[in-house]
Amino acid sequence: MNFNEYKKRALANDPKLNEEYKRLEPEYEIIRQVITARAEQNLSQADLAKRVGIKQSNISRLESGNYNPSLDFLRKIASGLGKELHVELR
């Protein structure tokens, strides 16, 4: 069984886990987007940090999910990646 199969089964069998996963989904989505954009540009965390003017450890904390970033911080990261930040309510 691969990870995606395991995740699908676990989420289907545990309503509380599924609820928590959905609650955290926006955070993990922004993390995925930052990592993907950085990788597509062949940038290390240190390279991105230098572009943005912050410490590499801040990028590491963001990407590991150990940091609750402000909109200003995410705007800086987006700019450093040549992207725009968009936030929406659904």
N, CA, C and O atoms as a Tinker XYZ file with bonds, in Angstrom:
   360  protein
     1  N      0.856000   -1.173000    0.000000    73     2
     2  CA     0.000000    0.000000    0.000000    64     1     3
     3  C      0.901000    1.234000    0.000000    63     2     4     5
     4  O      1.814000    1.345000    0.819000    81     3
     5  N      0.639000    2.155000   -0.918000    73     3     6
     6  CA     1.423000    3.390000   -0.935000    64     5     7
     7  C      0.791000    4.428000    0.002000    63     6     8     9
     8  O     -0.271000    4.200000    0.581000    81     7
     9  N      1.467000    5.565000    0.132000    73     7    10
    10  CA     1.010000    6.583000    1.076000    64     9    11
    11  C     -0.390000    7.102000    0.740000    63    10    12    13
    12  O     -1.222000    7.256000    1.633000    81    11
    13  N     -0.651000    7.369000   -0.528000    73    11    14
    14  CA    -1.957000    7.916000   -0.911000    64    13    15
    15  C     -3.087000    6.946000   -0.588000    63    14    16    17
    16  O     -4.161000    7.365000   -0.155000    81    15
    17  N     -2.852000    5.657000   -0.795000    73    15    18
    18  CA    -3.862000    4.664000   -0.438000    64    17    19
    19  C     -4.072000    4.626000    1.070000    63    18    20    21
    20  O     -5.203000    4.564000    1.551000    81    19
    21  N     -2.964000    4.665000    1.807000    73    19    22
    22  CA    -3.055000    4.665000    3.269000    64    21    23
    23  C     -3.819000    5.888000    3.769000    63    22    24    25
    24  O     -4.693000    5.780000    4.628000    81    23
    25  N     -3.474000    7.062000    3.213000    73    23    26
    26  CA    -4.135000    8.305000    3.636000    64    25    27
    27  C     -5.633000    8.241000    3.346000    63    26    28    29
    28  O     -6.451000    8.606000    4.191000    81    27
    29  N     -5.982000    7.782000    2.163000    73    27    30
    30  CA    -7.398000    7.691000    1.793000    64    29    31
    31  C     -8.153000    6.775000    2.758000    63    30    32    33
    32  O     -9.256000    7.095000    3.200000    81    31
    33  N     -7.548000    5.643000    3.074000    73    31    34
    34  CA    -8.185000    4.694000    3.987000    64    33    35
    35  C     -8.296000    5.281000    5.400000    63    34    36    37
    36  O     -9.338000    5.172000    6.047000    81    35
    37  N     -7.216000    5.897000    5.863000    73    35    38
    38  CA    -7.216000    6.464000    7.216000    64    37    39
    39  C     -8.255000    7.567000    7.349000    63    38    40    41
    40  O     -8.975000    7.627000    8.346000    81    39
    41  N     -8.338000    8.439000    6.352000    73    39    42
    42  CA    -9.303000    9.535000    6.410000    64    41    43
    43  C    -10.739000    9.018000    6.340000    63    42    44    45
    44  O    -11.633000    9.574000    6.978000    81    43
    45  N    -10.958000    7.970000    5.577000    73    43    46
    46  CA   -12.298000    7.404000    5.457000    64    45    47
    47  C    -12.737000    6.706000    6.746000    63    46    48    49
    48  O    -13.925000    6.678000    7.067000    81    47
    49  N    -11.785000    6.148000    7.476000    73    47    50
    50  CA   -12.113000    5.355000    8.665000    64    49    51
    51  C    -12.095000    6.141000    9.965000    63    50    52    53
    52  O    -12.494000    5.619000   11.006000    81    51
    53  N    -11.641000    7.384000    9.925000    73    51    54
    54  CA   -11.528000    8.161000   11.167000    64    53    55
    55  C    -12.075000    9.570000   10.945000    63    54    56    57
    56  O    -11.361000   10.441000   10.448000    81    55
    57  N    -13.340000    9.798000   11.312000    73    55    58
    58  CA   -13.959000   11.106000   11.075000    64    57    59
    59  C    -13.205000   12.266000   11.737000    63    58    60    61
    60  O    -13.120000   13.350000   11.160000    81    59
    61  N    -12.658000   12.052000   12.935000    73    59    62
    62  CA   -11.924000   13.134000   13.605000    64    61    63
    63  C    -10.631000   13.460000   12.861000    63    62    64    65
    64  O    -10.271000   14.629000   12.720000    81    63
    65  N     -9.939000   12.435000   12.388000    73    63    66
    66  CA    -8.727000   12.651000   11.600000    64    65    67
    67  C     -9.069000   13.388000   10.316000    63    66    68    69
    68  O     -8.355000   14.309000    9.920000    81    67
    69  N    -10.146000   12.995000    9.669000    73    67    70
    70  CA   -10.581000   13.645000    8.441000    64    69    71
    71  C    -10.909000   15.115000    8.686000    63    70    72    73
    72  O    -10.554000   15.976000    7.880000    81    71
    73  N    -11.578000   15.401000    9.787000    73    71    74
    74  CA   -11.933000   16.783000   10.133000    64    73    75
    75  C    -10.675000   17.623000   10.362000    63    74    76    77
    76  O    -10.581000   18.749000    9.873000    81    75
    77  N     -9.724000   17.085000   11.093000    73    75    78
    78  CA    -8.477000   17.809000   11.365000    64    77    79
    79  C     -7.677000   18.007000   10.085000    63    78    80    81
    80  O     -7.092000   19.071000    9.881000    81    79
    81  N     -7.644000   17.009000    9.230000    73    79    82
    82  CA    -6.940000   17.112000    7.950000    64    81    83
    83  C     -7.532000   18.248000    7.112000    63    82    84    85
    84  O     -6.798000   19.045000    6.528000    81    83
    85  N     -8.851000   18.312000    7.058000    73    83    86
    86  CA    -9.504000   19.379000    6.291000    64    85    87
    87  C     -9.232000   20.748000    6.901000    63    86    88    89
    88  O     -9.097000   21.734000    6.177000    81    87
    89  N     -9.151000   20.814000    8.230000    73    87    90
    90  CA    -8.869000   22.084000    8.903000    64    89    91
    91  C     -7.465000   22.587000    8.563000    63    90    92    93
    92  O     -7.252000   23.790000    8.413000    81    91
    93  N     -6.531000   21.681000    8.444000    73    91    94
    94  CA    -5.138000   22.057000    8.176000    64    93    95
    95  C     -4.802000   22.152000    6.691000    63    94    96    97
    96  O     -3.711000   22.593000    6.330000    81    95
    97  N     -5.714000   21.748000    5.844000    73    95    98
    98  CA    -5.455000   21.697000    4.409000    64    97    99
    99  C     -4.960000   23.018000    3.805000    63    98   100   101
   100  O     -4.028000   22.988000    3.001000    81    99
   101  N     -5.538000   24.176000    4.154000    73    99   102
   102  CA    -5.024000   25.427000    3.573000    64   101   103
   103  C     -3.553000   25.688000    3.923000    63   102   104   105
   104  O     -2.795000   26.180000    3.087000    81   103
   105  N     -3.154000   25.361000    5.143000    73   103   106
   106  CA    -1.762000   25.562000    5.535000    64   105   107
   107  C     -0.837000   24.672000    4.717000    63   106   108   109
   108  O      0.195000   25.125000    4.221000    81   107
   109  N     -1.213000   23.403000    4.581000    73   107   110
   110  CA    -0.375000   22.486000    3.821000    64   109   111
   111  C     -0.352000   22.835000    2.344000    63   110   112   113
   112  O      0.650000   22.596000    1.669000    81   111
   113  N     -1.431000   23.392000    1.835000    73   111   114
   114  CA    -1.469000   23.785000    0.426000    64   113   115
   115  C     -0.476000   24.912000    0.145000    63   114   116   117
   116  O      0.234000   24.862000   -0.859000    81   115
   117  N     -0.411000   25.921000    1.004000    73   115   118
   118  CA     0.542000   27.011000    0.769000    64   117   119
   119  C      1.969000   26.488000    0.894000    63   118   120   121
   120  O      2.852000   26.910000    0.147000    81   119
   121  N      2.196000   25.576000    1.830000    73   119   122
   122  CA     3.529000   24.984000    1.972000    64   121   123
   123  C      3.903000   24.239000    0.690000    63   122   124   125
   124  O      5.017000   24.389000    0.190000    81   123
   125  N      2.976000   23.433000    0.157000    73   123   126
   126  CA     3.240000   22.701000   -1.095000    64   125   127
   127  C      3.564000   23.664000   -2.229000    63   126   128   129
   128  O      4.476000   23.421000   -3.019000    81   127
   129  N      2.814000   24.756000   -2.305000    73   127   130
   130  CA     3.039000   25.709000   -3.386000    64   129   131
   131  C      4.398000   26.388000   -3.273000    63   130   132   133
   132  O      5.077000   26.582000   -4.282000    81   131
   133  N      4.798000   26.746000   -2.075000    73   131   134
   134  CA     6.107000   27.378000   -1.877000    64   133   135
   135  C      7.221000   26.403000   -2.255000    63   134   136   137
   136  O      8.139000   26.763000   -2.991000    81   135
   137  N      7.143000   25.169000   -1.753000    73   135   138
   138  CA     8.178000   24.181000   -2.048000    64   137   139
   139  C      8.247000   23.899000   -3.548000    63   138   140   141
   140  O      9.336000   23.817000   -4.115000    81   139
   141  N      7.101000   23.753000   -4.184000    73   139   142
   142  CA     7.067000   23.476000   -5.624000    64   141   143
   143  C      7.668000   24.625000   -6.423000    63   142   144   145
   144  O      8.489000   24.400000   -7.312000    81   143
   145  N      7.265000   25.856000   -6.112000    73   143   146
   146  CA     7.792000   27.019000   -6.843000    64   145   147
   147  C      9.298000   27.157000   -6.632000    63   146   148   149
   148  O     10.032000   27.470000   -7.569000    81   147
   149  N      9.752000   26.927000   -5.414000    73   147   150
   150  CA    11.183000   27.021000   -5.120000    64   149   151
   151  C     11.952000   25.948000   -5.892000    63   150   152   153
   152  O     13.005000   26.227000   -6.466000    81   151
   153  N     11.427000   24.728000   -5.903000    73   151   154
   154  CA    12.084000   23.627000   -6.615000    64   153   155
   155  C     12.107000   23.872000   -8.130000    63   154   156   157
   156  O     13.108000   23.594000   -8.790000    81   155
   157  N     11.013000   24.386000   -8.671000    73   155   158
   158  CA    10.944000   24.670000  -10.114000    64   157   159
   159  C     12.001000   25.695000  -10.534000    63   158   160   161
   160  O     12.472000   25.686000  -11.672000    81   159
   161  N     12.363000   26.570000   -9.605000    73   159   162
   162  CA    13.364000   27.594000   -9.897000    64   161   163
   163  C     14.767000   27.171000   -9.454000    63   162   164   165
   164  O     15.709000   27.961000   -9.509000    81   163
   165  N     14.892000   25.916000   -9.013000    73   163   166
   166  CA    16.174000   25.380000   -8.540000    64   165   167
   167  C     16.793000   26.255000   -7.455000    63   166   168   169
   168  O     17.997000   26.509000   -7.454000    81   167
   169  N     15.952000   26.708000   -6.537000    73   167   170
   170  CA    16.410000   27.547000   -5.429000    64   169   171
   171  C     16.502000   26.715000   -4.163000    63   170   172   173
   172  O     15.613000   25.914000   -3.874000    81   171
   173  N     17.561000   26.900000   -3.419000    73   171   174
   174  CA    17.634000   26.316000   -2.081000    64   173   175
   175  C     16.857000   27.227000   -1.134000    63   174   176   177
   176  O     16.479000   28.341000   -1.495000    81   175
   177  N     16.628000   26.742000    0.065000    73   175   178
   178  CA    16.001000   27.600000    1.068000    64   177   179
   179  C     16.862000   28.828000    1.301000    63   178   180   181
   180  O     16.340000   29.932000    1.457000    81   179
   181  N     18.173000   28.646000    1.327000    73   179   182
   182  CA    19.091000   29.780000    1.550000    64   181   183
   183  C     19.000000   30.790000    0.412000    63   182   184   185
   184  O     19.037000   31.997000    0.648000    81   183
   185  N     18.880000   30.299000   -0.829000    73   183   186
   186  CA    18.752000   31.201000   -1.981000    64   185   187
   187  C     17.491000   32.051000   -1.864000    63   186   188   189
   188  O     17.526000   33.265000   -2.068000    81   187
   189  N     16.378000   31.399000   -1.532000    73   187   190
   190  CA    15.116000   32.136000   -1.401000    64   189   191
   191  C     15.192000   33.127000   -0.249000    63   190   192   193
   192  O     14.737000   34.264000   -0.370000    81   191
   193  N     15.763000   32.697000    0.858000    73   191   194
   194  CA    15.892000   33.587000    2.014000    64   193   195
   195  C     16.697000   34.828000    1.654000    63   194   196   197
   196  O     16.350000   35.939000    2.052000    81   195
   197  N     17.763000   34.635000    0.906000    73   195   198
   198  CA    18.594000   35.774000    0.489000    64   197   199
   199  C     17.803000   36.730000   -0.403000    63   198   200   201
   200  O     17.889000   37.948000   -0.248000    81   199
   201  N     17.032000   36.168000   -1.337000    73   199   202
   202  CA    16.189000   37.004000   -2.208000    64   201   203
   203  C     15.202000   37.840000   -1.399000    63   202   204   205
   204  O     14.949000   39.004000   -1.711000    81   203
   205  N     14.655000   37.228000   -0.361000    73   203   206
   206  CA    13.599000   37.867000    0.418000    64   205   207
   207  C     14.162000   38.766000    1.520000    63   206   208   209
   208  O     13.489000   39.689000    1.978000    81   207
   209  N     15.401000   38.491000    1.945000    73   207   210
   210  CA    16.010000   39.284000    3.011000    64   209   211
   211  C     15.667000   38.780000    4.394000    63   210   212   213
   212  O     15.525000   39.559000    5.337000    81   211
   213  N     15.534000   37.452000    4.510000    73   211   214
   214  CA    15.234000   36.841000    5.801000    64   213   215
   215  C     16.228000   35.708000    6.042000    63   214   216   217
   216  O     17.068000   35.417000    5.191000    81   215
   217  N     16.127000   35.077000    7.196000    73   215   218
   218  CA    16.998000   33.945000    7.514000    64   217   219
   219  C     16.457000   32.665000    6.876000    63   218   220   221
   220  O     15.249000   32.481000    6.727000    81   219
   221  N     17.391000   31.789000    6.505000    73   219   222
   222  CA    17.020000   30.489000    5.930000    64   221   223
   223  C     16.158000   29.705000    6.899000    63   222   224   225
   224  O     15.276000   28.958000    6.475000    81   223
   225  N     16.394000   29.859000    8.186000    73   223   226
   226  CA    15.615000   29.111000    9.181000    64   225   227
   227  C     14.133000   29.479000    9.121000    63   226   228   229
   228  O     13.281000   28.654000    9.451000    81   227
   229  N     13.816000   30.707000    8.705000    73   227   230
   230  CA    12.408000   31.100000    8.558000    64   229   231
   231  C     11.742000   30.330000    7.419000    63   230   232   233
   232  O     10.583000   29.929000    7.525000    81   231
   233  N     12.483000   30.126000    6.331000    73   231   234
   234  CA    11.958000   29.337000    5.211000    64   233   235
   235  C     11.764000   27.889000    5.664000    63   234   236   237
   236  O     10.746000   27.266000    5.364000    81   235
   237  N     12.742000   27.370000    6.380000    73   235   238
   238  CA    12.670000   25.993000    6.873000    64   237   239
   239  C     11.465000   25.788000    7.775000    63   238   240   241
   240  O     10.748000   24.797000    7.637000    81   239
   241  N     11.235000   26.717000    8.698000    73   239   242
   242  CA    10.086000   26.597000    9.606000    64   241   243
   243  C      8.773000   26.650000    8.837000    63   242   244   245
   244  O      7.842000   25.904000    9.142000    81   243
   245  N      8.694000   27.533000    7.836000    73   243   246
   246  CA     7.483000   27.611000    7.016000    64   245   247
   247  C      7.246000   26.281000    6.307000    63   246   248   249
   248  O      6.147000   25.729000    6.366000    81   247
   249  N      8.273000   25.770000    5.638000    73   247   250
   250  CA     8.117000   24.564000    4.830000    64   249   251
   251  C      7.868000   23.314000    5.668000    63   250   252   253
   252  O      7.290000   22.345000    5.178000    81   251
   253  N      8.295000   23.330000    6.910000    73   251   254
   254  CA     8.069000   22.163000    7.771000    64   253   255
   255  C      6.724000   22.239000    8.499000    63   254   256   257
   256  O      6.317000   21.281000    9.156000    81   255
   257  N      6.037000   23.377000    8.380000    73   255   258
   258  CA     4.753000   23.540000    9.042000    64   257   259
   259  C      4.877000   23.970000   10.487000    63   258   260   261
   260  O      3.906000   23.905000   11.241000    81   259
   261  N      6.067000   24.412000   10.884000    73   259   262
   262  CA     6.302000   24.825000   12.275000    64   261   263
   263  C      6.243000   26.334000   12.457000    63   262   264   265
   264  O      6.809000   26.869000   13.411000    81   263
   265  N      5.566000   27.018000   11.554000    73   263   266
   266  CA     5.512000   28.469000   11.610000    64   265   267
   267  C      4.158000   28.910000   11.094000    63   266   268   269
   268  O      3.694000   28.423000   10.063000    81   267
   269  N      3.532000   29.812000   11.790000    73   267   270
   270  CA     2.255000   30.360000   11.365000    64   269   271
   271  C      2.542000   31.725000   10.747000    63   270   272   273
   272  O      2.584000   32.725000   11.464000    81   271
   273  N      2.739000   31.785000    9.443000    73   271   274
   274  CA     3.197000   33.018000    8.807000    64   273   275
   275  C      2.111000   34.090000    8.720000    63   274   276   277
   276  O      0.919000   33.799000    8.624000    81   275
   277  N      2.568000   35.323000    8.757000    73   275   278
   278  CA     1.658000   36.449000    8.539000    64   277   279
   279  C      1.439000   36.607000    7.034000    63   278   280   281
   280  O      2.184000   36.049000    6.228000    81   279
   281  N      0.422000   37.363000    6.669000    73   279   282
   282  CA     0.195000   37.646000    5.256000    64   281   283
   283  C      1.369000   38.420000    4.674000    63   282   284   285
   284  O      1.741000   38.205000    3.520000    81   283
   285  N      1.956000   39.318000    5.459000    73   283   286
   286  CA     3.107000   40.082000    4.986000    64   285   287
   287  C      4.278000   39.148000    4.671000    63   286   288   289
   288  O      4.949000   39.313000    3.652000    81   287
   289  N      4.521000   38.172000    5.539000    73   287   290
   290  CA     5.593000   37.210000    5.307000    64   289   291
   291  C      5.326000   36.418000    4.027000    63   290   292   293
   292  O      6.226000   36.247000    3.205000    81   291
   293  N      4.092000   35.933000    3.855000    73   291   294
   294  CA     3.754000   35.173000    2.651000    64   293   295
   295  C      3.862000   36.032000    1.398000    63   294   296   297
   296  O      4.248000   35.539000    0.338000    81   295
   297  N      3.527000   37.303000    1.513000    73   295   298
   298  CA     3.662000   38.232000    0.388000    64   297   299
   299  C      5.132000   38.361000   -0.014000    63   298   300   301
   300  O      5.456000   38.379000   -1.201000    81   299
   301  N      6.015000   38.449000    0.975000    73   299   302
   302  CA     7.456000   38.540000    0.696000    64   301   303
   303  C      7.955000   37.272000    0.013000    63   302   304   305
   304  O      8.723000   37.336000   -0.946000    81   303
   305  N      7.515000   36.123000    0.510000    73   303   306
   306  CA     7.920000   34.849000   -0.087000    64   305   307
   307  C      7.429000   34.776000   -1.530000    63   306   308   309
   308  O      8.187000   34.411000   -2.429000    81   307
   309  N      6.173000   35.121000   -1.749000    73   307   310
   310  CA     5.614000   35.102000   -3.102000    64   309   311
   311  C      6.421000   36.005000   -4.026000    63   310   312   313
   312  O      6.754000   35.616000   -5.145000    81   311
   313  N      6.731000   37.196000   -3.564000    73   311   314
   314  CA     7.515000   38.135000   -4.374000    64   313   315
   315  C      8.894000   37.569000   -4.684000    63   314   316   317
   316  O      9.376000   37.688000   -5.810000    81   315
   317  N      9.527000   36.959000   -3.697000    73   315   318
   318  CA    10.836000   36.354000   -3.906000    64   317   319
   319  C     10.804000   35.224000   -4.916000    63   318   320   321
   320  O     11.820000   34.910000   -5.537000    81   319
   321  N      9.648000   34.614000   -5.082000    73   319   322
   322  CA     9.467000   33.542000   -6.057000    64   321   323
   323  C      8.923000   34.056000   -7.387000    63   322   324   325
   324  O      8.671000   33.276000   -8.305000    81   323
   325  N      8.743000   35.380000   -7.484000    73   323   326
   326  CA     8.191000   35.959000   -8.706000    64   325   327
   327  C      6.710000   35.674000   -8.865000    63   326   328   329
   328  O      6.194000   35.605000   -9.981000    81   327
   329  N      6.034000   35.510000   -7.740000    73   327   330
   330  CA     4.604000   35.177000   -7.744000    64   329   331
   331  C      3.820000   36.269000   -7.035000    63   330   332   333
   332  O      4.391000   37.178000   -6.432000    81   331
   333  N      2.502000   36.162000   -7.121000    73   331   334
   334  CA     1.595000   37.028000   -6.377000    64   333   335
   335  C      0.864000   36.192000   -5.354000    63   334   336   337
   336  O      0.589000   35.013000   -5.581000    81   335
   337  N      0.551000   36.799000   -4.230000    73   335   338
   338  CA    -0.223000   36.118000   -3.191000    64   337   339
   339  C     -1.684000   36.501000   -3.354000    63   338   340   341
   340  O     -2.020000   37.682000   -3.446000    81   339
   341  N     -2.553000   35.489000   -3.390000    73   339   342
   342  CA    -4.001000   35.704000   -3.445000    64   341   343
   343  C     -4.630000   34.941000   -2.300000    63   342   344   345
   344  O     -4.308000   33.776000   -2.068000    81   343
   345  N     -5.521000   35.592000   -1.592000    73   343   346
   346  CA    -6.233000   34.966000   -0.477000    64   345   347
   347  C     -7.718000   35.075000   -0.774000    63   346   348   349
   348  O     -8.191000   36.116000   -1.230000    81   347
   349  N     -8.451000   34.006000   -0.518000    73   347   350
   350  CA    -9.884000   34.061000   -0.776000    64   349   351
   351  C    -10.647000   33.333000    0.319000    63   350   352   353
   352  O    -10.137000   32.418000    0.967000    81   351
   353  N    -11.856000   33.761000    0.497000    73   351   354
   354  CA   -12.776000   33.073000    1.408000    64   353   355
   355  C    -13.785000   32.330000    0.561000    63   354   356   357
   356  O    -14.278000   32.857000   -0.437000    81   355
   357  N    -14.089000   31.120000    0.954000    73   355   358
   358  CA   -15.071000   30.328000    0.181000    64   357   359
   359  C    -16.230000   29.967000    1.070000    63   358   360
   360  O    -17.167000   29.305000    0.624000    81   359
